[in-house]
């Protein structure tokens, strides 16, 4: 699996854990919903600027988006307020 696919899965997992739709995440990040969809599918070669926008919209650090940690269905993850 390449880094774009792994990153996209991570964004999808975090977005789902926060109870956000792609549209809501896109709005909070100032990006288009179709762009978020492409990121989550690993089709976009996302810029560092947009990575930061997505991290901010998810209330996590940029570094956290790149952690290898995977979530279980029983996790009680709650994003931090920045």
Backbone as JSON, one array per atom type, in Angstrom:
{
  "sequence": "XXXXXXXXXXXXXXXXXXXXXXXXXXXXXXXXXXXXXXXXXXXXXXXXXXXXXXXXXXXXXXXXXXXXXXXXXXXXXXXXXX",
  "N": [[0.85, -1.17, 0.0], [0.6, 2.21, -0.85], [1.83, 5.45, 0.33], [-0.08, 7.46, -0.08], [-2.5, 6.08, -0.11], [-2.49, 4.92, 2.45], [-2.44, 7.26, 4.01], [-4.9, 8.37, 3.25], [-6.69, 6.45, 4.23], [-6.24, 6.79, 6.93], [-7.16, 9.42, 7.32], [-9.87, 9.0, 6.69], [-10.59, 7.2, 8.76], [-10.19, 8.8, 11.06], [-11.97, 10.9, 10.53], [-14.41, 9.5, 10.55], [-14.4, 8.59, 13.2], [-14.77, 10.97, 14.48], [-17.32, 11.5, 13.81], [-17.95, 12.89, 11.52], [-19.12, 13.93, 8.31], [-17.91, 13.63, 4.91], [-18.49, 16.0, 3.64], [-18.8, 17.8, 5.78], [-16.2, 17.75, 6.9], [-14.78, 18.76, 4.7], [-15.88, 21.33, 4.53], [-15.07, 22.43, 7.02], [-12.32, 22.36, 6.62], [-11.98, 24.01, 4.5], [-11.97, 23.04, 1.93], [-12.92, 21.23, -1.08], [-15.6, 18.83, -1.18], [-15.3, 16.71, -2.98], [-12.58, 16.69, -3.26], [-11.72, 15.87, -0.71], [-12.81, 13.31, -0.78], [-11.24, 12.17, -2.82], [-8.73, 12.27, -1.56], [-9.17, 10.49, 0.58], [-9.47, 8.13, -0.85], [-6.96, 7.76, -1.75], [-6.15, 8.92, -4.1], [-5.21, 11.45, -4.49], [-2.37, 13.54, -4.59], [-1.56, 14.98, -2.06], [-0.97, 18.28, -0.82], [1.28, 19.75, 1.62], [0.16, 21.95, 2.8], [-2.6, 21.48, 2.54], [-2.74, 19.15, 4.03], [-2.27, 20.17, 6.56], [-4.57, 21.76, 6.84], [-6.57, 19.79, 6.9], [-5.81, 18.35, 9.18], [-6.17, 20.34, 11.14], [-8.96, 20.73, 10.88], [-9.83, 18.28, 11.8], [-9.04, 18.46, 14.37], [-6.55, 17.54, 15.27], [-2.97, 17.02, 15.45], [-0.63, 17.56, 12.76], [1.35, 15.62, 12.79], [0.03, 13.54, 14.07], [-1.65, 12.56, 12.12], [0.01, 10.93, 10.7], [0.71, 8.82, 12.32], [1.09, 5.32, 12.94], [-0.79, 3.99, 14.35], [-3.76, 2.15, 14.61], [-7.31, 2.19, 14.79], [-9.58, 0.61, 17.01], [-12.9, -0.75, 17.03], [-13.93, -0.26, 19.48], [-12.65, 1.85, 20.57], [-12.25, 4.92, 22.37], [-11.62, 7.39, 21.31], [-11.26, 10.86, 21.32], [-11.03, 13.92, 19.69], [-8.58, 16.46, 20.42], [-9.03, 19.77, 21.66], [-7.66, 22.51, 20.09]],
  "CA": [[0.0, 0.0, 0.0], [1.45, 3.4, -0.9], [1.6, 6.43, 1.39], [-1.32, 8.19, -0.32], [-3.6, 5.21, 0.31], [-2.43, 4.83, 3.92], [-2.86, 8.55, 4.55], [-6.33, 8.49, 3.01], [-7.39, 5.58, 5.2], [-6.11, 7.44, 8.24], [-8.1, 10.55, 7.33], [-11.22, 8.42, 6.74], [-10.8, 6.66, 10.11], [-10.33, 9.92, 12.01], [-13.22, 11.59, 10.22], [-15.51, 8.65, 11.03], [-14.36, 8.59, 14.67], [-15.29, 12.28, 14.91], [-18.71, 11.59, 13.41], [-18.08, 13.9, 10.47], [-19.27, 13.52, 6.92], [-16.89, 14.23, 4.05], [-18.9, 17.37, 3.39], [-18.49, 18.59, 6.97], [-14.75, 17.89, 6.96], [-14.39, 19.67, 3.62], [-16.26, 22.69, 4.93], [-14.19, 22.88, 8.12], [-10.95, 22.5, 6.12], [-11.96, 24.96, 3.4], [-11.67, 22.27, 0.72], [-14.1, 20.68, -1.73], [-15.92, 17.47, -0.75], [-14.72, 15.75, -3.92], [-11.15, 16.64, -2.95], [-11.61, 15.0, 0.47], [-13.08, 11.95, -1.26], [-10.04, 11.72, -3.53], [-7.68, 12.05, -0.56], [-9.49, 9.26, 1.3], [-9.27, 6.99, -1.75], [-5.54, 7.71, -2.1], [-6.0, 9.38, -5.48], [-4.64, 12.8, -4.5], [-1.02, 13.78, -4.06], [-1.97, 16.12, -1.24], [0.09, 19.2, -0.4], [1.45, 19.91, 3.07], [-0.8, 22.99, 3.22], [-3.9, 20.83, 2.7], [-2.61, 18.22, 5.16], [-2.45, 20.97, 7.76], [-5.98, 22.14, 6.9], [-7.33, 18.62, 7.31], [-5.47, 18.09, 10.59], [-6.85, 21.35, 11.94], [-10.39, 20.45, 10.84], [-10.04, 17.08, 12.62], [-8.57, 18.8, 15.73], [-5.37, 16.74, 15.6], [-1.74, 17.56, 14.91], [-0.18, 16.98, 11.5], [2.08, 14.41, 13.13], [-0.92, 12.48, 14.43], [-2.18, 11.98, 10.88], [0.98, 9.98, 10.16], [0.94, 7.71, 13.25], [0.69, 4.02, 12.43], [-1.84, 3.47, 15.22], [-5.06, 1.89, 14.01], [-8.37, 2.28, 15.78], [-10.52, -0.5, 17.13], [-14.28, -0.27, 17.06], [-14.29, 0.08, 20.86], [-11.84, 2.97, 21.0], [-13.0, 6.09, 22.82], [-10.86, 8.54, 20.86], [-11.89, 12.15, 21.16], [-10.01, 14.87, 19.28], [-8.25, 17.51, 21.36], [-9.27, 21.15, 21.23], [-6.4, 23.24, 19.93]],
  "C": [[0.9, 1.24, 0.0], [1.01, 4.43, 0.15], [0.31, 7.21, 1.17], [-2.53, 7.37, 0.14], [-3.64, 5.1, 1.83], [-2.9, 6.13, 4.56], [-4.37, 8.72, 4.4], [-7.15, 7.65, 3.97], [-7.36, 6.2, 6.58], [-7.09, 8.61, 8.36], [-9.53, 10.02, 7.46], [-11.54, 7.91, 8.14], [-11.03, 7.78, 11.11], [-11.63, 10.67, 11.79], [-14.41, 10.8, 10.76], [-15.57, 8.66, 12.55], [-14.91, 9.89, 15.24], [-16.76, 12.46, 14.54], [-18.97, 12.63, 12.33], [-18.33, 13.26, 9.12], [-18.11, 14.12, 6.12], [-17.22, 15.7, 3.8], [-18.56, 18.28, 4.58], [-16.98, 18.8, 7.1], [-14.26, 18.88, 5.91], [-14.7, 21.11, 3.99], [-15.33, 23.24, 6.01], [-12.76, 23.12, 7.64], [-10.85, 23.53, 4.99], [-11.58, 24.3, 2.08], [-12.98, 21.74, 0.14], [-14.33, 19.24, -1.27], [-15.32, 16.43, -1.69], [-13.21, 15.63, -3.72], [-10.91, 15.71, -1.76], [-11.84, 13.55, 0.07], [-11.86, 11.38, -1.97], [-8.88, 11.44, -2.6], [-7.93, 10.72, 0.14], [-9.31, 8.01, 0.44], [-7.82, 6.85, -2.18], [-5.25, 8.15, -3.52], [-5.32, 10.74, -5.59], [-3.23, 12.8, -3.94], [-1.13, 15.09, -3.29], [-0.79, 16.98, -0.81], [0.15, 19.29, 1.12], [0.48, 20.96, 3.61], [-2.17, 22.35, 3.46], [-3.89, 19.77, 3.8], [-2.85, 18.98, 6.45], [-3.9, 21.41, 7.92], [-6.84, 20.98, 7.4], [-7.06, 18.29, 8.77], [-6.2, 19.06, 11.5], [-8.35, 21.08, 12.01], [-10.75, 19.23, 11.68], [-9.59, 17.28, 14.07], [-7.45, 17.87, 16.19], [-4.15, 17.43, 15.02], [-1.43, 16.9, 13.56], [0.52, 15.66, 11.77], [1.14, 13.24, 13.41], [-1.51, 11.81, 13.2], [-1.26, 10.91, 10.31], [1.32, 8.85, 11.12], [0.45, 6.42, 12.62], [-0.42, 3.39, 13.25], [-3.13, 3.28, 14.42], [-6.1, 1.86, 15.12], [-9.18, 1.0, 15.82], [-11.92, 0.08, 17.2], [-14.71, 0.12, 18.46], [-13.48, 1.25, 21.39], [-12.72, 4.15, 21.4], [-12.26, 7.36, 22.46], [-11.74, 9.77, 20.77], [-10.82, 13.15, 20.76], [-9.81, 15.95, 20.33], [-8.66, 18.86, 20.79], [-7.94, 21.86, 21.19], [-6.59, 24.68, 20.19]]
}
